[in-house]
């Protein structure tokens, strides 16, 4: 299973941001949402669960939560 970004828009002090409590920054880079440039921040907690937070001029967007291997690679699951 590949990491899937759903780009759910986050507004202000929403419940989505409360779910990020305990997550730490793993990586920061440039990305895109559609054709718009975005600052992309990968966050991870102590259970190797990660989420991507992308910030554009229009707002902030969250990906789905996904699991990482010990090598910090998105975990693949066989169906």
VOSE-826452 format. One line per field, with one value per atom (N, C-alpha, C, CB): residue number from 1; z, x negated, y; residue in three letters; atom name. Coordinates in steps of 0.1 Angstrom, whole numbers. Glycine has a CB too. Example, Ala and Ser with C-alpha at 12.3 -4.5 7.8 and 13.67 -1.06 7.14 Angstrom:
<nodes>
pos <- c(1 | 1 | 1 | 1 | 2 | 2 | 2 | 2)
w <- c(78 | 78 | 78 | 90 | 71 | 71 | 79 | 57)
u <- c(-132 | -123 | -132 | -113 | -128 | -137 | -129 | -141)
v <- c(-57 | -45 | -33 | -45 | -22 | -11 | 0 | -6)
code <- c(ALA | ALA | ALA | ALA | SER | SER | SER | SER)
site <- c(N | CA | C | CB | N | CA | C | CB)
</nodes>
This chain:
<nodes>
pos <- c(1 | 1 | 1 | 1 | 2 | 2 | 2 | 2 | 3 | 3 | 3 | 3 | 4 | 4 | 4 | 4 | 5 | 5 | 5 | 5 | 6 | 6 | 6 | 6 | 7 | 7 | 7 | 7 | 8 | 8 | 8 | 8 | 9 | 9 | 9 | 9 | 10 | 10 | 10 | 10 | 11 | 11 | 11 | 11 | 12 | 12 | 12 | 12 | 13 | 13 | 13 | 13 | 14 | 14 | 14 | 14 | 15 | 15 | 15 | 15 | 16 | 16 | 16 | 16 | 17 | 17 | 17 | 17 | 18 | 18 | 18 | 18 | 19 | 19 | 19 | 19 | 20 | 20 | 20 | 20 | 21 | 21 | 21 | 21 | 22 | 22 | 22 | 22 | 23 | 23 | 23 | 23 | 24 | 24 | 24 | 24 | 25 | 25 | 25 | 25 | 26 | 26 | 26 | 26 | 27 | 27 | 27 | 27 | 28 | 28 | 28 | 28 | 29 | 29 | 29 | 29 | 30 | 30 | 30 | 30 | 31 | 31 | 31 | 31 | 32 | 32 | 32 | 32 | 33 | 33 | 33 | 33 | 34 | 34 | 34 | 34 | 35 | 35 | 35 | 35 | 36 | 36 | 36 | 36 | 37 | 37 | 37 | 37 | 38 | 38 | 38 | 38 | 39 | 39 | 39 | 39 | 40 | 40 | 40 | 40 | 41 | 41 | 41 | 41 | 42 | 42 | 42 | 42 | 43 | 43 | 43 | 43 | 44 | 44 | 44 | 44 | 45 | 45 | 45 | 45 | 46 | 46 | 46 | 46 | 47 | 47 | 47 | 47 | 48 | 48 | 48 | 48 | 49 | 49 | 49 | 49 | 50 | 50 | 50 | 50 | 51 | 51 | 51 | 51 | 52 | 52 | 52 | 52 | 53 | 53 | 53 | 53 | 54 | 54 | 54 | 54 | 55 | 55 | 55 | 55 | 56 | 56 | 56 | 56 | 57 | 57 | 57 | 57 | 58 | 58 | 58 | 58 | 59 | 59 | 59 | 59 | 60 | 60 | 60 | 60 | 61 | 61 | 61 | 61 | 62 | 62 | 62 | 62 | 63 | 63 | 63 | 63 | 64 | 64 | 64 | 64 | 65 | 65 | 65 | 65 | 66 | 66 | 66 | 66 | 67 | 67 | 67 | 67 | 68 | 68 | 68 | 68 | 69 | 69 | 69 | 69 | 70 | 70 | 70 | 70 | 71 | 71 | 71 | 71 | 72 | 72 | 72 | 72 | 73 | 73 | 73 | 73 | 74 | 74 | 74 | 74 | 75 | 75 | 75 | 75 | 76 | 76 | 76 | 76 | 77 | 77 | 77 | 77 | 78 | 78 | 78 | 78 | 79 | 79 | 79 | 79)
w <- c(0 | 0 | 0 | 12 | -9 | -10 | 0 | -24 | 4 | 12 | 4 | 17 | 9 | 2 | 8 | 1 | 1 | 6 | 2 | 1 | 12 | 8 | 8 | 18 | 14 | 14 | 20 | 0 | 32 | 39 | 45 | 51 | 41 | 46 | 61 | 38 | 68 | 82 | 84 | 90 | 93 | 95 | 110 | 91 | 113 | 127 | 137 | 131 | 148 | 160 | 158 | 173 | 148 | 145 | 153 | 130 | 153 | 159 | 153 | 159 | 139 | 132 | 138 | 117 | 142 | 147 | 161 | 148 | 169 | 183 | 182 | 190 | 171 | 169 | 167 | 157 | 164 | 162 | 175 | 153 | 187 | 200 | 201 | 211 | 205 | 207 | 194 | 211 | 183 | 171 | 170 | 158 | 165 | 163 | 148 | 171 | 145 | 131 | 127 | 129 | 116 | 111 | 99 | 107 | 90 | 78 | 74 | 67 | 67 | 61 | 47 | 70 | 38 | 24 | 16 | 18 | 3 | -6 | -12 | -17 | -15 | -21 | -29 | -11 | -34 | -41 | -37 | -57 | -38 | -37 | -50 | -23 | -58 | -71 | -79 | -71 | -83 | -89 | -80 | -102 | -68 | -59 | -51 | -50 | -49 | -41 | -26 | -43 | -19 | -4 | 4 | -2 | 16 | 26 | 31 | 37 | 30 | 35 | 47 | 24 | 58 | 71 | 74 | 82 | 75 | 79 | 95 | 72 | 101 | 116 | 119 | 122 | 131 | 135 | 150 | 130 | 155 | 170 | 174 | 174 | 186 | 191 | 187 | 206 | 181 | 176 | 161 | 179 | 155 | 141 | 132 | 137 | 137 | 129 | 124 | 138 | 111 | 105 | 98 | 95 | 96 | 89 | 82 | 98 | 71 | 64 | 66 | 49 | 70 | 71 | 60 | 85 | 51 | 40 | 41 | 26 | 40 | 42 | 29 | 54 | 25 | 13 | 16 | 1 | 7 | 9 | 13 | -3 | 8 | 10 | 23 | -1 | 29 | 42 | 44 | 42 | 54 | 58 | 55 | 73 | 51 | 47 | 54 | 31 | 58 | 64 | 55 | 78 | 55 | 48 | 58 | 43 | 53 | 61 | 70 | 53 | 82 | 90 | 84 | 105 | 85 | 79 | 88 | 64 | 86 | 94 | 87 | 98 | 95 | 90 | 95 | 94 | 87 | 91 | 100 | 79 | 106 | 115 | 107 | 121 | 93 | 85 | 80 | 73 | 86 | 82 | 68 | 84 | 63 | 50 | 52 | 42 | 44 | 45 | 44 | 35 | 54 | 55 | 44 | 68 | 37 | 27 | 33 | 14 | 30 | 35 | 23 | 43 | 24 | 14 | 16 | 14 | 6 | 7 | 6 | -3)
u <- c(-9 | 0 | -9 | 10 | -7 | -14 | -8 | -15 | -17 | -12 | -2 | -24 | 10 | 20 | 23 | 33 | 21 | 24 | 38 | 14 | 47 | 60 | 62 | 70 | 52 | 52 | 65 | 51 | 68 | 80 | 76 | 84 | 83 | 80 | 83 | 88 | 74 | 75 | 78 | 62 | 87 | 90 | 88 | 105 | 79 | 78 | 75 | 90 | 82 | 80 | 89 | 82 | 88 | 97 | 93 | 98 | 102 | 99 | 88 | 112 | 86 | 75 | 62 | 76 | 60 | 47 | 45 | 47 | 56 | 55 | 49 | 68 | 52 | 47 | 32 | 54 | 26 | 11 | 3 | 8 | 10 | 3 | -6 | 13 | -19 | -28 | -36 | -21 | -33 | -40 | -52 | -31 | -63 | -75 | -79 | -87 | -86 | -90 | -100 | -95 | -98 | -107 | -115 | -100 | -108 | -114 | -106 | -115 | -113 | -107 | -112 | -110 | -103 | -107 | -96 | -109 | -99 | -89 | -80 | -97 | -68 | -59 | -49 | -52 | -39 | -28 | -15 | -30 | -5 | 9 | 16 | 16 | 20 | 24 | 13 | 36 | 14 | 3 | -3 | 8 | 1 | -3 | -15 | 8 | -25 | -37 | -33 | -49 | -39 | -36 | -48 | -25 | -48 | -58 | -53 | -61 | -60 | -56 | -64 | -57 | -57 | -63 | -58 | -59 | -67 | -64 | -65 | -73 | -55 | -54 | -53 | -42 | -59 | -58 | -57 | -71 | -50 | -50 | -58 | -35 | -58 | -67 | -63 | -67 | -51 | -46 | -49 | -31 | -57 | -60 | -48 | -66 | -39 | -27 | -31 | -14 | -29 | -33 | -21 | -44 | -22 | -12 | -20 | -1 | -15 | -21 | -12 | -23 | -18 | -12 | -17 | -14 | -9 | -13 | -7 | -9 | -15 | -11 | -12 | -18 | -2 | -2 | 3 | 7 | 4 | 9 | 24 | 7 | 31 | 45 | 49 | 52 | 40 | 43 | 34 | 57 | 38 | 30 | 38 | 27 | 31 | 37 | 30 | 37 | 38 | 33 | 35 | 40 | 25 | 27 | 34 | 13 | 37 | 41 | 29 | 46 | 32 | 22 | 17 | 27 | 4 | -2 | -13 | -6 | -16 | -27 | -40 | -23 | -51 | -65 | -72 | -72 | -81 | -90 | -101 | -96 | -109 | -120 | -130 | -127 | -130 | -139 | -132 | -143 | -121 | -114 | -108 | -122 | -105 | -99 | -84 | -106 | -75 | -61 | -59 | -52 | -52 | -50 | -40 | -44 | -44 | -36 | -28 | -44 | -16 | -8 | -3 | 4 | -5 | 0 | 15 | -7 | 23 | 38 | 41 | 45)
v <- c(-12 | 0 | 12 | 0 | 21 | 34 | 44 | 39 | 53 | 64 | 72 | 73 | 75 | 82 | 95 | 73 | 106 | 119 | 123 | 130 | 126 | 130 | 145 | 123 | 152 | 166 | 172 | 172 | 167 | 172 | 186 | 163 | 196 | 210 | 211 | 220 | 218 | 220 | 235 | 215 | 238 | 252 | 255 | 256 | 264 | 269 | 259 | 277 | 259 | 250 | 238 | 258 | 230 | 219 | 206 | 216 | 197 | 184 | 177 | 175 | 179 | 172 | 176 | 175 | 188 | 193 | 187 | 208 | 185 | 179 | 165 | 179 | 158 | 144 | 144 | 138 | 155 | 156 | 157 | 167 | 157 | 158 | 146 | 159 | 149 | 138 | 134 | 125 | 140 | 138 | 148 | 140 | 143 | 151 | 152 | 145 | 163 | 165 | 155 | 180 | 148 | 138 | 144 | 125 | 151 | 157 | 169 | 146 | 178 | 190 | 191 | 203 | 194 | 196 | 204 | 182 | 204 | 211 | 200 | 219 | 204 | 195 | 203 | 186 | 196 | 203 | 197 | 202 | 206 | 201 | 206 | 207 | 197 | 200 | 206 | 210 | 219 | 226 | 237 | 232 | 237 | 248 | 243 | 252 | 251 | 247 | 247 | 257 | 238 | 236 | 233 | 226 | 237 | 233 | 220 | 244 | 209 | 196 | 192 | 186 | 189 | 185 | 171 | 195 | 161 | 148 | 147 | 137 | 142 | 141 | 126 | 149 | 122 | 108 | 107 | 100 | 97 | 95 | 83 | 93 | 80 | 69 | 55 | 69 | 54 | 41 | 39 | 39 | 48 | 48 | 51 | 35 | 58 | 63 | 77 | 63 | 79 | 92 | 99 | 90 | 112 | 119 | 131 | 125 | 135 | 147 | 159 | 144 | 170 | 183 | 192 | 189 | 196 | 205 | 218 | 199 | 229 | 242 | 250 | 249 | 257 | 265 | 279 | 259 | 288 | 301 | 300 | 310 | 290 | 288 | 282 | 281 | 275 | 268 | 256 | 263 | 248 | 236 | 224 | 237 | 213 | 201 | 189 | 199 | 179 | 167 | 155 | 165 | 146 | 133 | 123 | 127 | 111 | 100 | 97 | 88 | 91 | 86 | 73 | 83 | 70 | 57 | 52 | 60 | 40 | 33 | 34 | 19 | 35 | 35 | 23 | 48 | 18 | 7 | 13 | -1 | 5 | 10 | 18 | -2 | 16 | 24 | 37 | 15 | 40 | 52 | 52 | 65 | 40 | 39 | 35 | 27 | 41 | 38 | 22 | 45 | 17 | 2 | -2 | -2 | -13 | -19 | -31 | -24 | -33 | -44 | -52 | -39 | -66 | -75 | -77 | -88 | -76 | -79 | -93 | -71)
code <- c(UNK | UNK | UNK | UNK | UNK | UNK | UNK | UNK | UNK | UNK | UNK | UNK | UNK | UNK | UNK | UNK | UNK | UNK | UNK | UNK | UNK | UNK | UNK | UNK | UNK | UNK | UNK | UNK | UNK | UNK | UNK | UNK | UNK | UNK | UNK | UNK | UNK | UNK | UNK | UNK | UNK | UNK | UNK | UNK | UNK | UNK | UNK | UNK | UNK | UNK | UNK | UNK | UNK | UNK | UNK | UNK | UNK | UNK | UNK | UNK | UNK | UNK | UNK | UNK | UNK | UNK | UNK | UNK | UNK | UNK | UNK | UNK | UNK | UNK | UNK | UNK | UNK | UNK | UNK | UNK | UNK | UNK | UNK | UNK | UNK | UNK | UNK | UNK | UNK | UNK | UNK | UNK | UNK | UNK | UNK | UNK | UNK | UNK | UNK | UNK | UNK | UNK | UNK | UNK | UNK | UNK | UNK | UNK | UNK | UNK | UNK | UNK | UNK | UNK | UNK | UNK | UNK | UNK | UNK | UNK | UNK | UNK | UNK | UNK | UNK | UNK | UNK | UNK | UNK | UNK | UNK | UNK | UNK | UNK | UNK | UNK | UNK | UNK | UNK | UNK | UNK | UNK | UNK | UNK | UNK | UNK | UNK | UNK | UNK | UNK | UNK | UNK | UNK | UNK | UNK | UNK | UNK | UNK | UNK | UNK | UNK | UNK | UNK | UNK | UNK | UNK | UNK | UNK | UNK | UNK | UNK | UNK | UNK | UNK | UNK | UNK | UNK | UNK | UNK | UNK | UNK | UNK | UNK | UNK | UNK | UNK | UNK | UNK | UNK | UNK | UNK | UNK | UNK | UNK | UNK | UNK | UNK | UNK | UNK | UNK | UNK | UNK | UNK | UNK | UNK | UNK | UNK | UNK | UNK | UNK | UNK | UNK | UNK | UNK | UNK | UNK | UNK | UNK | UNK | UNK | UNK | UNK | UNK | UNK | UNK | UNK | UNK | UNK | UNK | UNK | UNK | UNK | UNK | UNK | UNK | UNK | UNK | UNK | UNK | UNK | UNK | UNK | UNK | UNK | UNK | UNK | UNK | UNK | UNK | UNK | UNK | UNK | UNK | UNK | UNK | UNK | UNK | UNK | UNK | UNK | UNK | UNK | UNK | UNK | UNK | UNK | UNK | UNK | UNK | UNK | UNK | UNK | UNK | UNK | UNK | UNK | UNK | UNK | UNK | UNK | UNK | UNK | UNK | UNK | UNK | UNK | UNK | UNK | UNK | UNK | UNK | UNK | UNK | UNK | UNK | UNK | UNK | UNK | UNK | UNK | UNK | UNK | UNK | UNK | UNK | UNK | UNK | UNK | UNK | UNK | UNK | UNK | UNK | UNK | UNK | UNK)
site <- c(N | CA | C | CB | N | CA | C | CB | N | CA | C | CB | N | CA | C | CB | N | CA | C | CB | N | CA | C | CB | N | CA | C | CB | N | CA | C | CB | N | CA | C | CB | N | CA | C | CB | N | CA | C | CB | N | CA | C | CB | N | CA | C | CB | N | CA | C | CB | N | CA | C | CB | N | CA | C | CB | N | CA | C | CB | N | CA | C | CB | N | CA | C | CB | N | CA | C | CB | N | CA | C | CB | N | CA | C | CB | N | CA | C | CB | N | CA | C | CB | N | CA | C | CB | N | CA | C | CB | N | CA | C | CB | N | CA | C | CB | N | CA | C | CB | N | CA | C | CB | N | CA | C | CB | N | CA | C | CB | N | CA | C | CB | N | CA | C | CB | N | CA | C | CB | N | CA | C | CB | N | CA | C | CB | N | CA | C | CB | N | CA | C | CB | N | CA | C | CB | N | CA | C | CB | N | CA | C | CB | N | CA | C | CB | N | CA | C | CB | N | CA | C | CB | N | CA | C | CB | N | CA | C | CB | N | CA | C | CB | N | CA | C | CB | N | CA | C | CB | N | CA | C | CB | N | CA | C | CB | N | CA | C | CB | N | CA | C | CB | N | CA | C | CB | N | CA | C | CB | N | CA | C | CB | N | CA | C | CB | N | CA | C | CB | N | CA | C | CB | N | CA | C | CB | N | CA | C | CB | N | CA | C | CB | N | CA | C | CB | N | CA | C | CB | N | CA | C | CB | N | CA | C | CB | N | CA | C | CB | N | CA | C | CB | N | CA | C | CB | N | CA | C | CB | N | CA | C | CB | N | CA | C | CB | N | CA | C | CB | N | CA | C | CB | N | CA | C | CB | N | CA | C | CB | N | CA | C | CB | N | CA | C | CB)
</nodes>
